Structure formats: C-alpha cells, structure tokens
C-alpha cells in the first residue's frame, strides 16, 4: 500500500532551498519524491520509492529523471554546501577537521557501471561493491556531513596511461577542499597515509594527522628502521599516559620522517600497557610542535566524520540501495543521499 500521500515538511523546505536546480515542475516533484523515499521508504530503490507514492507516474519516469534528466549534480552539490554555511553548527571553522576515508557500497548484481569485486576488511571477504573515496567535514560541535566523493574505477575502465588509483583520488579530494577554501586540519587512516599524500598536504601548508601501518619504514637516529624496531628501543620511563575518557594508553612521540618524505614529522607510538614491547598504533603529523593529545583529538574526528556517515547512509538513507546501472545515475544517487 502507498504510504506517501504528501511530502513531509522537511522535504517541502528542501524544495525551497534546492528547487531552483530542477526545472520544470515535474523534475522538482521527482526530487521531492526521491528525497522523501530515501528518508521513509522501506525499499529505497527507484521501484521501491515509486511504489510508496500514492500519486505518481510510472516508475520509468523517476528512473529517467535520475539517470538522464537535465539537471546538474554539481549545482545540487554546491547548493548543499552553501546552504550548510548558513547555520553556525555546520559553518566552516578553523577548528573543523576534514576526514577522508573510503567505503564499500555493496550490491547484488555485476551489471552496474564501475561495480567490481573488492576485499571487505570488515567482513574479511570479497564482495561485489562500488568503492567510494569520500571527504567529510566535522565541526567541533560534532556535526558532520560529506564534502565530496570519488567512485573508484578499475584500471580496465581507463584509457591507457589515464588510470587514477586511490592515492590520486585522495589528492583530488584534498584539492577540492583547498579550492573551496575550507579551513581546518585533515585526518585519515593508513589507507591514505602515503608519502605522496603527506608531501602534497605539506606543500599546501595544511596540517594533517594520519594513521601509520606498523610495518612502515622511518628515518630515525640517522638510519632507516621499521616502526616496531623504533618501538622496542623506547625505554619504560619514556612512555607517558594518554587518557581519553575511561581509556588509557601509553605513548611516546619523536620527530622522524619517512624515507620518501620531504619534511620532518612528529610520529607517536602507542602501547596498550606500559610494559609492552610491541606498539599497538602509530600516528604521524607534519605539525612537529603539537602535543600528543592534540594529535589524538584531531584523529578521533575520522570516526565521527566517516564511520557514522557510512553507517547512517547505508542503514537509514539507502546509500547502498541504488540499483541504476549507469555511473551518472549512481553519482546522482549518492548526491541525493547526501542531501537527505
């Protein structure tokens, strides 16, 4: 039975904000239908959203609007970010943090453009998915929202010599934030903490805090060593407590650099217990004067900005439910999820 007999107040308000992106009136109505469906429909595919509407056209009309309609997804995207600057709790801030991470959006079929088999670290198995690299803005209040995203395409989809790997996609997101003059520090996990990314950020005079894999090589005491080798050299009395809520770890920070790095960095090693020989985690920042607690506070925003959006987007707003086959349709679906 259809459940949408009218659009919710919040969607009607969205029409006044974003309606100018869509023309004619039928396109604005499809926008309201899709947005409402992402919020309230149980099945958030085009068919599922269309079935929820009491007064609507054939589902093919909504599908064509999503995949072939003459509306600019970039204009919708820019309008969303501009709208978010009107409220103090979501306005860009010098104390804000930009978090970058990738997420797998799983699917059932293999006929969607750019879909492929990817290794899912959470489930420890391969699955059919889209691989998205997404940047997020996290305000000191805890408010957060996606900034921009890139869908990874495997090498076979590119012309010879044009392939863009995850590092290139990460740098594109960084450049997008810089172009938009977004203030704040950047943070990411070890997936993005490559020398190329760190050198690029330092050249742009942007502060970063990244997670380091513990098998990384660093230059310490004048020679290249692995982080576990450095960790074993730290004496018991050099490890200082770091408390976050009820959690206590032990840390030691030193100025080091990666062999391919163009600048020194402050690297922090963490141990779960003071007497442990093997470190449990490592962070790196180009702000060599920062205290350990500041690096930890910036890095913690990675979870706030990325993991919560991935969870809410997939579980509540249909991020993984779009089944349109074209890449353009998928891009528009992710943009509309971000609006929702």
Secondary structure per residue as TSV (DSSP state, phi and psi in degrees):
chain	resnum	aa	ss	phi	psi
A	1	X	-	360.0	136.5
A	2	X	-	-61.7	143.1
A	3	X	-	-117.5	-14.0
A	4	X	B	-101.3	99.2
A	5	X	S	-97.2	-16.1
A	6	X	S	-156.4	161.8
A	7	X	-	-82.6	140.4
A	8	X	-	-60.7	157.4
A	9	X	H	-56.2	-40.1
A	10	X	H	-64.9	-32.6
A	11	X	H	-74.6	-37.5
A	12	X	H	-62.6	-38.1
A	13	X	H	-66.0	-38.2
A	14	X	H	-63.5	-34.0
A	15	X	H	-61.9	-37.8
A	16	X	H	-69.7	-26.9
A	17	X	H	-85.2	-46.1
A	18	X	H	-106.9	-4.3
A	19	X	G	-59.2	-30.2
A	20	X	G	-67.2	-15.8
A	21	X	G	-71.0	-24.8
A	22	X	S	-113.0	136.4
A	23	X	-	-152.8	133.3
A	24	X	S	-88.0	-158.6
A	25	X	H	-59.2	-36.7
A	26	X	H	-60.5	-37.6
A	27	X	H	-66.9	-37.5
A	28	X	H	-66.0	-37.6
A	29	X	H	-65.9	-40.1
A	30	X	H	-63.2	-38.8
A	31	X	H	-59.5	-46.1
A	32	X	H	-64.7	-39.6
A	33	X	H	-62.9	-46.5
A	34	X	H	-66.9	-42.7
A	35	X	H	-63.4	-43.7
A	36	X	H	-62.4	-43.4
A	37	X	H	-61.7	-40.1
A	38	X	H	-62.4	-30.4
A	39	X	H	-85.1	-40.9
A	40	X	H	-117.0	-21.3
A	41	X	-	-70.5	145.2
A	42	X	S	-74.9	-41.6
A	43	X	S	-105.0	112.7
A	44	X	-	-99.6	25.6
A	45	X	S	-81.6	171.6
A	46	X	H	-57.8	-46.5
A	47	X	H	-60.7	-45.4
A	48	X	H	-63.9	-42.5
A	49	X	H	-65.1	-42.7
A	50	X	H	-63.5	-37.9
A	51	X	H	-67.1	-24.2
A	52	X	H	-76.5	-16.2
A	53	X	B	-86.5	130.0
A	54	X	S	-73.2	-38.4
A	55	X	S	-120.8	107.8
A	56	X	-	-157.9	174.4
A	57	X	-	-95.2	-174.9
A	58	X	-	-63.7	149.4
A	59	X	H	-59.8	-24.3
A	60	X	H	-63.9	-28.8
A	61	X	H	-66.7	-45.0
A	62	X	H	-65.4	-37.2
A	63	X	H	-65.3	-43.1
A	64	X	H	-66.1	-37.5
A	65	X	H	-60.0	-40.5
A	66	X	H	-72.1	-39.9
A	67	X	H	-98.8	-28.9
A	68	X	T	-127.9	-5.1
A	69	X	-	-60.7	149.6
A	70	X	S	-87.2	68.0
A	71	X	-	-134.7	148.8
A	72	X	-	-95.1	112.5
A	73	X	H	-65.9	-30.6
A	74	X	H	-67.1	-38.7
A	75	X	H	-63.6	-40.3
A	76	X	H	-63.8	-42.5
A	77	X	H	-61.7	-48.8
A	78	X	H	-64.5	-37.8
A	79	X	H	-63.7	-39.9
A	80	X	H	-62.8	-46.7
A	81	X	H	-66.6	-38.2
A	82	X	H	-65.6	-40.4
A	83	X	H	-62.1	-38.2
A	84	X	H	-66.7	-19.9
A	85	X	T	-78.6	-6.1
A	86	X	T	-81.1	-20.3
A	87	X	S	-104.8	136.1
A	88	X	T	-62.2	-29.0
A	89	X	T	-78.5	-9.6
A	90	X	T	-126.8	4.3
A	91	X	S	-74.6	145.1
A	92	X	-	-54.8	143.2
A	93	X	-	-141.8	147.7
A	94	X	T	-62.3	-20.4
A	95	X	T	-94.6	3.6
A	96	X	-	-73.6	163.7
A	97	X	E	-131.4	134.1
A	98	X	E	-101.3	120.5
A	99	X	E	-109.2	133.9
A	100	X	E	-119.8	133.7
A	101	X	E	-157.3	161.6
A	102	X	E	-109.6	155.1
A	103	X	E	-141.9	146.7
A	104	X	E	-96.4	125.8
A	105	X	E	-103.4	104.5
A	106	X	E	-76.2	151.6
A	107	X	-	-138.4	168.4
A	108	X	S	-92.9	-37.1
A	109	X	-	-105.2	168.8
A	110	X	S	-110.5	9.0
A	111	X	-	-92.4	-2.3
A	112	X	S	-77.8	141.3
A	113	X	T	-62.5	134.4
A	114	X	T	71.0	3.9
A	115	X	-	-75.4	151.1
A	116	X	E	-165.4	-180.0
A	117	X	E	-88.6	124.2
A	118	X	E	-131.2	151.9
A	119	X	E	-81.6	122.6
A	120	X	E	-96.3	109.2
A	121	X	T	-67.6	-30.5
A	122	X	T	-67.3	-44.3
A	123	X	T	-95.1	-6.7
A	124	X	T	56.4	47.7
A	125	X	E	-160.2	163.5
A	126	X	E	-81.7	146.6
A	127	X	E	-148.9	161.2
A	128	X	E	-82.4	125.2
A	129	X	E	-162.0	165.3
A	130	X	E	-94.9	143.0
A	131	X	E	-109.4	111.7
A	132	X	E	-108.8	134.2
A	133	X	E	-100.9	121.7
A	134	X	E	-128.2	137.0
A	135	X	E	-103.7	145.5
A	136	X	E	-132.4	151.5
A	137	X	E	-111.1	129.9
A	138	X	E	-120.4	120.1
A	139	X	-	-87.5	152.8
A	140	X	T	-54.3	-26.8
A	141	X	T	-70.1	-14.5
A	142	X	S	103.3	-13.0
A	143	X	-	-62.7	144.5
A	144	X	E	-153.6	155.4
A	145	X	E	-160.7	154.8
A	146	X	E	-70.2	143.8
A	147	X	E	-95.5	-61.3
A	148	X	E	-151.7	166.5
A	149	X	E	-150.1	160.2
A	150	X	E	-135.6	133.4
A	151	X	E	-91.4	123.6
A	152	X	-	-69.8	135.6
A	153	X	-	-120.1	131.5
A	154	X	-	-68.4	161.6
A	155	X	G	-55.3	-34.4
A	156	X	G	-64.5	-20.9
A	157	X	G	-83.7	-8.4
A	158	X	S	-104.0	153.9
A	159	X	-	-68.5	156.8
A	160	X	T	-58.4	127.4
A	161	X	T	86.0	-1.8
A	162	X	-	-106.6	-1.9
A	163	X	-	-58.0	137.3
A	164	X	-	-116.6	115.4
A	165	X	-	-84.4	-174.5
A	166	X	H	-64.9	-33.2
A	167	X	H	-63.6	-44.6
A	168	X	H	-62.9	-40.3
A	169	X	H	-65.4	-39.3
A	170	X	H	-63.0	-43.6
A	171	X	H	-65.2	-35.5
A	172	X	H	-59.8	-42.7
A	173	X	H	-66.8	-37.9
A	174	X	H	-62.5	-47.1
A	175	X	H	-63.4	-35.3
A	176	X	H	-62.1	-44.6
A	177	X	H	-65.0	-38.7
A	178	X	H	-67.3	-41.8
A	179	X	H	-60.5	-36.8
A	180	X	T	-80.4	3.0
A	181	X	T	56.9	40.1
A	182	X	-	-78.4	122.7
A	183	X	-	-79.6	165.3
A	184	X	S	116.6	171.5
A	185	X	E	-91.5	164.5
A	186	X	E	-116.2	147.7
A	187	X	E	-144.5	153.3
A	188	X	E	-166.3	166.6
A	189	X	-	-90.0	-173.5
A	190	X	T	-65.1	-17.9
A	191	X	T	-62.2	-30.6
A	192	X	T	-107.0	-5.0
A	193	X	-	-86.0	66.1
A	194	X	-	-100.3	158.5
A	195	X	H	-59.1	-35.4
A	196	X	H	-63.8	-43.8
A	197	X	H	-67.1	-45.4
A	198	X	H	-65.9	-41.4
A	199	X	H	-63.4	-39.1
A	200	X	H	-63.7	-46.1
A	201	X	H	-62.1	-42.6
A	202	X	H	-64.6	-36.8
A	203	X	H	-66.0	-25.8
A	204	X	T	-91.6	4.6
A	205	X	T	60.1	40.0
A	206	X	-	-111.2	136.6
A	207	X	-	-77.9	143.6
A	208	X	E	-141.2	156.1
A	209	X	E	-135.3	121.0
A	210	X	E	-127.3	154.1
A	211	X	E	-82.4	141.3
A	212	X	-	-115.4	135.4
A	213	X	-	-65.9	142.6
A	214	X	T	-76.1	-2.5
A	215	X	T	-95.0	6.8
A	216	X	-	-68.7	147.6
A	217	X	E	-89.5	140.2
A	218	X	E	-135.4	159.8
A	219	X	E	-96.4	114.1
A	220	X	E	-140.4	134.4
A	221	X	T	51.2	37.2
A	222	X	T	83.3	4.7
A	223	X	E	-144.4	159.7
A	224	X	E	-77.8	131.5
A	225	X	E	-142.2	161.0
A	226	X	E	-84.1	157.8
A	227	X	H	-60.2	-39.7
A	228	X	H	-59.7	-35.6
A	229	X	H	-65.6	-41.0
A	230	X	H	-63.8	-42.3
A	231	X	H	-60.7	-39.5
A	232	X	H	-69.2	-20.2
A	233	X	H	-83.2	-13.1
A	234	X	S	-78.4	124.8
A	235	X	-	-71.2	161.3
A	236	X	G	-55.2	-43.7
A	237	X	G	-73.9	-12.9
A	238	X	G	-81.3	-13.0
A	239	X	-	-87.1	124.7
A	240	X	E	-110.9	146.0
A	241	X	E	-72.8	143.4
A	242	X	E	-126.6	120.3
A	243	X	E	-112.8	129.5
A	244	X	E	-130.0	102.6
A	245	X	T	65.0	-124.6
A	246	X	T	-91.6	-1.8
A	247	X	E	-92.9	136.3
A	248	X	E	-129.1	125.0
A	249	X	E	-119.4	174.8
A	250	X	E	-118.5	139.1
A	251	X	E	-136.8	161.5
A	252	X	E	-150.0	129.3
A	253	X	E	-117.5	142.4
A	254	X	E	-144.1	153.7
A	255	X	E	-83.4	121.8
A	256	X	E	-143.4	179.4
A	257	X	B	-148.0	159.5
A	258	X	-	-81.8	153.9
A	259	X	T	-56.5	-32.8
A	260	X	T	-95.5	5.5
A	261	X	-	-78.4	148.0
A	262	X	S	-98.7	-0.3
A	263	X	S	-149.9	153.9
A	264	X	-	-73.0	157.7
A	265	X	E	-139.2	158.2
A	266	X	E	-96.0	119.1
A	267	X	E	-109.1	134.5
A	268	X	E	-117.2	126.5
A	269	X	E	-102.2	141.5
A	270	X	E	-121.5	142.3
A	271	X	E	-125.3	144.3
A	272	X	S	-70.7	-38.0
A	273	X	S	-127.2	148.3
A	274	X	T	-61.8	-31.7
A	275	X	T	-85.3	-4.1
A	276	X	-	-65.1	143.2
A	277	X	S	-87.6	-38.2
A	278	X	S	-91.0	127.7
A	279	X	-	-70.5	151.8
A	280	X	S	-99.8	-22.1
A	281	X	E	-162.5	159.9
A	282	X	E	-142.6	141.3
A	283	X	E	-122.7	154.8
A	284	X	E	-136.6	144.2
A	285	X	E	-144.3	150.9
A	286	X	S	-86.7	0.0
A	287	X	-	-94.6	89.7
A	288	X	T	-69.0	-16.6
A	289	X	T	-91.7	-3.4
A	290	X	-	-70.9	145.1
A	291	X	-	-77.4	161.1
A	292	X	H	-59.6	-41.9
A	293	X	H	-64.6	-33.7
A	294	X	H	-67.9	-40.6
A	295	X	H	-61.9	-41.2
A	296	X	H	-64.8	-42.5
A	297	X	H	-64.4	-38.7
A	298	X	H	-67.5	-44.6
A	299	X	H	-66.0	-32.9
A	300	X	H	-61.3	-25.4
A	301	X	H	-68.4	-14.7
A	302	X	H	-61.3	-42.4
A	303	X	I	-66.7	-45.3
A	304	X	I	-58.6	-45.5
A	305	X	I	-80.1	-36.0
A	306	X	I	-101.7	-53.2
A	307	X	I	-65.5	-38.2
A	308	X	H	-70.3	-36.7
A	309	X	H	-67.2	-43.0
A	310	X	H	-60.2	-41.7
A	311	X	H	-66.5	-52.1
A	312	X	H	-66.6	-39.4
A	313	X	H	-61.8	-41.6
A	314	X	H	-79.3	-40.7
A	315	X	H	-85.2	-30.4
A	316	X	T	-115.0	-30.1
A	317	X	S	-120.2	12.9
A	318	X	-	75.0	25.9
A	319	X	T	-56.4	-38.5
A	320	X	T	-97.5	6.4
A	321	X	T	-93.7	-14.5
A	322	X	-	-64.7	125.2
A	323	X	-	-116.2	13.4
A	324	X	-	-67.5	143.8
A	325	X	S	-81.0	-28.7
A	326	X	S	-79.8	149.9
A	327	X	H	-63.3	-37.4
A	328	X	H	-62.6	-41.6
A	329	X	H	-62.7	-40.6
A	330	X	H	-64.8	-41.7
A	331	X	H	-60.3	-43.5
A	332	X	H	-67.2	-36.9
A	333	X	H	-62.1	-46.1
A	334	X	H	-63.6	-38.8
A	335	X	H	-63.0	-41.3
A	336	X	H	-70.2	-34.0
A	337	X	H	-61.4	-40.8
A	338	X	H	-64.7	-37.4
A	339	X	H	-64.9	-43.6
A	340	X	-	-61.2	360.0
